[in-house]
Amino acid sequence: MPTLAQYPFVLTIQKMARQKKVDVFLVGGFLRDAALNKAGHDFDFALEKGAIAFARTFAKTIKGAFVLLDEEHGCARVVKKAAGAIETYDFADFRAPSLKGDLSHRDFTINAFAVKLNDLSADTEIAEHILDLCGGMKDLKARRLRMVRAATFKEDPLRLLRGFSLRAQLGFVIEPKTLAQIKKDKDLLRNVARERILDEFFKVLQSPRAADNLRAMDKIALLEQIVPQVTIMYRVKQGGYHHLDVWPHSLETVAQLENVFTEYANDAEVNEYLDEALAGTRTRRGLLKLAALLHDIGKPQTRKKEKDRMSFHSHEHVGKGISRSVAKLIMLSSRERMMLEDIVLWHLRPGYLSNFKKPSDRAVFRYFRDTKEEAAAVALLSIADQRSTRGPLSSKADEAHHIKICRKLIAQFFAAKKVEPFVCLINGNDLIKKLKIKPGPIFGKILQGVEEAQATGKITTKDEALALAKKIATSK
């Protein structure tokens, strides 16, 4: 179990507390993790008063970054990079006259532990000195999330979502009274800053239990407080290839995507790709699950009855536009937004390729040209999408062929990263100097045609490339 000696900067805080003769309590999630024999990098400290001044001195002592969180309530943060990890140290004044009163203002009982830092020795196990004033240890052993008191969500409505992020990360259950209170207070989430919601939401998406938690959030109408656009998918029927309506199909696709991730659990390349940090602690893994949730969001607007079947022509294009509005609403970065749009836009392409026994080299080239860095992500999503489609018109043979094509695309994507980058045989300067073509929109058409011919092996020399360029330039 963790000891104080493992955390030199916490020892610094202890030394400061003793020198200043101030009682400093280590509280919250770090202690929960310590009781579960897990190491942590985020620390919360409670002081009777003077937390901001204490934090400012600590920041200067360790040369960390000081952030004032809430001057009125006496909250500040110190951030420090240590051993390759970012550690955060939050300091706050008591929210009540006593420690027990302060802990009663925390969210869940398993986060309401405290340790008096002044009294600890460096080599003793931290968990042995935990003060449990709210019954959290019993809940921890029962793997249960229980609110400290009914007013907890009104004090900070982000806790409504945190209950599910903890459920997702720890695999705990939310006890009935707490779940009922979350359902009752769910509308309060609208008053929380979107940046705070985003980080908590991605803790759900990046966990291996995202699908189960999204379904649980949907059941009490909490999910639509975060992404209200999903409501347009409710009760939208599909055609014969589907056994589920649009919205349950979307939730099922997230579940199937998690199964696909499990199948690739031992593939280092795929997991490095999925765990690439996109912004802060948010990764492609979480973003791809969000794309799975939204991939068919364009279907309600494009649903049309054609003779004896339903069609959803161009739903991927409509979905791209709606995904853009979702990305802006939840405050994704520009890069994340563009990635989300691309995955939603191209999610049908692997299915088009699987319409052929062996897709042409030209079609495969165009797939990678269009999907770019999201080629593997689109293929992973396509496998999950296919497995979520089990209507009377679908077949096991079609599913197997589709998955075979997708797995081949994924393998090709990573294989291409191990070879020299593709370089077109000619460029714009060649078009100007060799063919005397004036710069303009025609350049893009010519170079794209030459690149495709080169990639598919139809041309191999610069002379052949120039000849093809001339042909494209003179064609109508």
N, C-alpha and C positions, 0 to 999 in steps of 0.2 A: 504493500500500500504506500501511497505517496508520503514523503516526509518533508519537513520545511527545508532541509538541506538541499533538496532538488531544485529549489527556487531561490536563487541568491538575491533577487530584487525584493522578494517578500521578506527575506531576512533583513534587508536594508530598511524596509518599512517597520519591522519589529524593533530594530535598533533606534530608529527615529522616535517611535512611540515611547520607548523606555526613557530616552533622553529628555523628551518633552513632557514626560509623565502624563501621557494621554492614553486612555483606553481605546484601542483600535480592534474592531471585530472583523474577522474574515467571515463573509456570509455568502449565501446563494449557491449558484450552480456548481462552482468549483468544489464545494463541500459535498454536494450530491454526487458528483463524479468520483470524488475521493472515496466516498462510502461504497461506490460501485467498483473501486479499485481501478479507476481510470485517471490518467494524467490530464491536466487542463492547461490552457494558456490565457484564460480570461478570469480576472479576479475582481471581486466586489468587496469593498470595505465600508463599514459603518462607524461613524464617530458621533459622540453626543453633540458636538458642534465643531466648527472650524475646519470642515472637510476640504473646502476649496483652498485655503491657505496651506494645509498639510499637503495636498496634491501638488501645489505649485512648488513647494520646497522639494518634494520627492522628485519631481520632473527635473529640476536643476541638478539634484544630486546624481541622478543616473544618466543625465543628458538625454532625457526622453522628450517627446512632444506633449505639451500641455494643451488640453481642450476644455474650455468652459462649457458645460452641458446645460446647466440651469442655475443661474445665480440666485434666483428667488428661493429655490429649495435646497441650495447648497450642494450642488452636484458638479463634479469635474472628472475628467479622464486623463490618464497618462498612457501614451502609446510608446512602446519600445521594441525594436527588433532584437531578438536574442536567439542565437543558435539556429538561424535560418527561419525562425517563426516570428510572427507578429504577436506580441503580448499586450493585452489591455488591462489597465488597472483603474477601476472606477471607485471614486470616493463620494460618500453622501452623508449629510447630517441625518441624525435620527429624525424620523417622521412622527415621533411620539416621545413622551418624557422618559420612557424606559426602553431597554433592549427588547423586552417581550412585546411592548406596544409597537415598536418599530418593525419587528418581524411579522406582526399581524397585518402589516400593510403590504407584505409581499404577495406574489401571485398564487403559487401552489405550495402545499406543505413540504414537498420534497426540495423546494428552493428556500425554505425558511429555517435552514440550519445556521448556526453561528459557532465560531471559535474565537475565544479571546486571545489575540495574537501575542500580547505581552507575556502570557504565561507559558507559551510553548517552548520546548527545547528543540534544537535543530534536528536531532536524530529520532524523535518519537513520531509515530504514525499520526498524521493529522486527524484521521477519522476517529481515533480513540478519544479525542477531546471535544467532539461535537456536542454542542448544546441543542437539544431537540425540545423546543418549547411549544411546538404546534402539532406534534404527533406525526411528523414527517417520516420518521424511521419505519413506523408500522406500514405506512403507505408505500415506502420504497421497497420494503420486503414483499409487499403484495403486488408490486409493479402497477401501482395505481396513481392516477393524477387526481388530486382533490384540492379544490380552492380553499384558501385559508379562511375566507369569509365571503358572504354573498356580494358585498360591495367591491370586491377586488377588480371586477371588469369595468366598473364605472370609473375607478381611479385611473386606470390606464387600459383603454379598450384594445390595445395591441395584444393584450393577454388573451383575448378571445382566440386569436390566431396562434399565439404561442402554445396554447394547450394542444393544438394539433401538430405543431412543429416538434414539441416534446414527445407527443404520441408517436410521431413518425421516426424520430431519432432513437428513442429508447425502446419502442415496442410496448409501451405501457397502455393501459386502458384508462379512459376518462370515466370516473364514477358517475352514476346516474344524476345526482343532484347538481353536480358541476356541469354536466352536459346540458341539463335542463336550463341552468342559468345562462350558459353560453348562447343557447337558442333564444332565450328571452332577450338577451342584451345584444344580439348580433348586429342590429342596425347601428350601434355605437361605433362600429369599425369604420364607418364612413368619415368619422371625425379625425382619424389618425393620418399623419403625414404619409404620403405614398412611398417615400423612400424607406420608412421604417417597415411598412407592410411588405415591400418588395423583398427585403433581406429575410424576413421571417417566412415568407411564401416560398422562397427558394430553398430554405432548410427542409421544407416538406418535399419539394420537387426533387431535390438531390438525394433524398434518403431512398433506401431500397423498398420503402413501404409507401411510396407516393400514391399509387393507385388506390389502395385501401383508404388512405386518409382523404384523398380527394372525394371519394364516394361518401365518406362519413361527413365531410364538410358540406357536400351537396345535399345530403339527407336533411340537414337542419338549415339549409338555405344560407350558409355562411360563405360558400365559394362564390356565389353571385354577388356578394358584397365586395369581393376583390376584383373579379372580372365580370362585370354586369353583362357584357356582350354575349356570354354563353347562354343567356336565357332565350335567345332567338332559336337555339337548337332544340329547345324543349318540345316534345310531342310532334316531331317532324318525321313522318313515315318515309321508308326507303323502298327500293325495288327488290326484285327476287334474289339478288345476290347476297342480300343482307338478312340476318335474322334479328337484328336490333334496329331500333329507331336511331336517328342521328346522334342524339346526346348520349344514350347508353353505349352506343358504338364507340364514341369518342373516349369515354371513360374506360371501356374495355381495351381500346388501343393502347392506353397508357399501361394497363396491366400486362398486356402482351409484350410491350416494349421492355418492361422490366424483366420479363422472361427471356427476351432476346439478349439483354445485357448479361443475364446469368449464364447463358450459353457461351458468351464471349468472355467470361470472367477470367480465363487463363490466357487471354490474348493481350500481351503487353502493349502492342501497337494500338489496338482499338481502345483500350482503357486509358492510355496516355492521351489519345485524341479526345475521348469523352470527358476527361478530367482537366482539360486545358482551361485555365482561368481566363474568363472573358472580361469580367469587371469585378473588382474586389474578390470576394470568395465565390462568386457565381461562375458556374462551369457550363460547358456544352451539354453535359449529361442532363442538368436541370432544364436547360433551354430546349433540348430535344423533347423532353416530356411535356413541356408547355406546348411545343409545336404539335405533338400527338393529340393533346387536348383540343387544339384549335384547327386541326388539319381540314376538317369538313365544315367549318363555320360558315363557308360560303354557300352551302347547300340550301338552306331555307330560302334565300333570295333567288336561287336559280331552279328551284323545283318546278317541273312541268310534266303534265300527263301527255304522253305520246302514244296514242292507240292503247295498247294493253300494258304499257310499262311506264315507269317514272324515269325522267332524265334530269340530270344536274349539270348541263353543259356549261363549261367555263367557271365552275364553282371554285376552282383553284385560284383564278384571277380575282374573283370577288373576295375569296378568303384571304388573299394577300392584303387587300385593302383594309379588311376588318382587323387583321393581325397587326397592321400598322397602328391602328387606333388603340388596340389593346396595349401594344408596346409603349406608346406615348402615355397612356393612362397610368400604367404601373411603373413608369419611369425607367424603362430599360435604357441602356446606353445605345448610341447610334449603331455601333457594331452589332450588338445583340439584336436590335430591331431589324437590321438588314438581313442577318442570319435567319431570324424567325420568318421574315417575309419570304426568303428564298426557299426554305424548307417547305413551307405551306404551298408556295407556287409550284414547286417541282415534284410534289409528293406522288403524283400519278405517273411520272415518267418511267420508273422501273416496271410498272404494270404494262405500259405500252410496249416496252422491250420484250416482256414475257409473252406478248401476243404471237411472237415468232419462236419457232423451234430453236433457231440460232440467230440472234440479232446481228445485223450487218455491222461491219467495222465502222461504217459511216455513222450509223445510229448510236453506237457506243461512244464514238468520239464526240458527237454532239451532246450526249448526256453529260460527259465530263466537262465539256466546254461550258455548258450552261450552269451546271450545279457547282462547279469550281471546288472550293474547300469544303462545301457541305455535301459532296457526292456520297461519302460514306454515311453521313447522318440521314440523308434522304433514303438510302437503301435500307438502313436499319429500321427506320420508320415504316417503310413499305412492307417489310416482313411482318411487323406487328399489325399493320393495317389489314393485310391479307388474312392473317390468322383470326382477326376479329370479324371476318366476313364469312358466315357459315349458313347462308340462305339456301333455299332449294335449288337455285341455279348454279351454285358453286360446287366444286368437286375437289376431292383429295389430290387428283392428278394435276389439276391446274395449280393448286396451292403448292405442291411439291416443285413444279417447274418454276413457278414464280420465285420461290425461295432460293432455288438453285441459281437463277439469274442474279438475284440480289446479292447472294454470297460471293458470286464471281465478281460483281462490281466492287464490292468491298475489298476483296483481295487485290484487284487491279489498282484500286486507289492507293493502297499502301505500297504495292510493288513499284508504282510509278515514282514514289518518293525516294526510292533507292537508286534511281538512275539519274544520269545527267539531265538537267532541265531542258525541256523542249525549246529549240531555237528555230524560228521560221527561216527558210532558205533565202528569202528576200525581205526587204523592209521598205519603208516609204521613200528613203533616199534612192533605192534602186528603181522605183517606179518613176521618180522625177528624172534621174540621170540617164537610165537605160531606155526607158519607154517614153520619156518626154510627156508624162501625164501630169496635169496640173493638180495640186492638192485639193481635195474636196471629199464629199461623202462616198465617192466611188472607191477611195482608198480602203475603207473598211470592208466593203464588199469583196474587193480583189484579195486583200490579205487574208480574210476569213476563208475564202475559197481555196487559196494556195495552202494555208495551214491545214485545212481539212484533207486535201489531196495528199499532202506530205505525211500527215499522221496516219492515214490509211494505206500508205505505201504505193499510191498511184504515181507519185513523182519522187525522185531521189536526188536530183541535181539542180543547181541554180539555173542552168539553161532551160530545163524543163519547167521550173517555176516561173521564169520570165515568159516563156511561151504560153503557159496557162494564164498568167496575168494579162497578157495582151489579148487573149481570147475572151476573157471575162470583160475586159474594158471595152471591147468592140461589140459585145453581144447586147441585145436589147432586153 
